[in-house]
Amino acid sequence: MLQSKGQSSRKAGPRDGFILVAVLWFLAALAALIVVFSNYLSNSARVLRIDDDALQAEALVAAGVELAAYQLLMAKSEERPRRGGFSIRIGGDVVAVSFLTEAARVDLNAAPKEMIANLFNILGADAEAAQDYADRVVSWRTKPVDKAAARSEEALYAAAGRKYGPRLAPFVHVDELPLVPGPPSWLLDRVMPFVTVFSGSPGIDILAAPAEVVASVPGMTPLILKDFLASREALSADPAAIAQALVPASARVIAGKSNAWRLRVSLEAADGRRRSSVVVIELGEGKLPYRVLSHEDEGTQTHDARGARRGA
């Protein structure tokens, strides 16, 4: 069959196949880039949302701390409440704040050795071991009286397999307590909720302290403890009246005061998510009404997780 003059008579060759393959590879690479870019945008949006939620939560916690500090500063120092709480709604979020004087805890840096030993004892250690643990706590926070005492304490650390010695200075944080040789981990887990380094008081606030801390008061017996806890709400804040309900040996540690408060700030968002933080503040005066001593974020909890935990 005759072909017209302008009609090409060339057949497809290897070069055409190469061009087609190249175009297909190019289209595949372009599609992959589009997918990658789409994932990048999605992840970026998610990260930005998480950052935005975190910033909002941080602002709400700060607002809760400010309001609690304001409420405490409104009262005279001797009239400030030992404990309290409030709840406010900001936008679609609920901020709940509870506070408790830090004198409700045993101060690792200031409490007498007998009280620290008693706390170890009532929380599960036998009396002899509790005394030894208390000795280690006091040796950690105190400079030794002589070089012989320092070498003896360092030898105890070496015997326990520790590659360091005692700090010979106050505890910076309660998380340093596991560095002290002796107390097992199960005992430390029980002790941690009842100790602090922020109270600054050798004694405790007997009207605010939990039963475990009250039980650590020198001279306390199970019967006296039972009677005191049963009548505590009716007692006045008069130290003499409180001492009368206890034992004479406890007088020096039952009137502890602190300028620090432990706050728990809980946030509940409109979508059911919850987040809580524990903040320790110290009240001041003048240009610095308060300062934050510690801030621990306990994380976010969803509505479904709460329900699952309740049903477990």
Order of alpha helices (4+ residues) and beta strands (2+ residues): alpha-beta-beta-beta-alpha-alpha-alpha-alpha-beta-alpha-alpha-alpha-beta-beta-beta-alpha
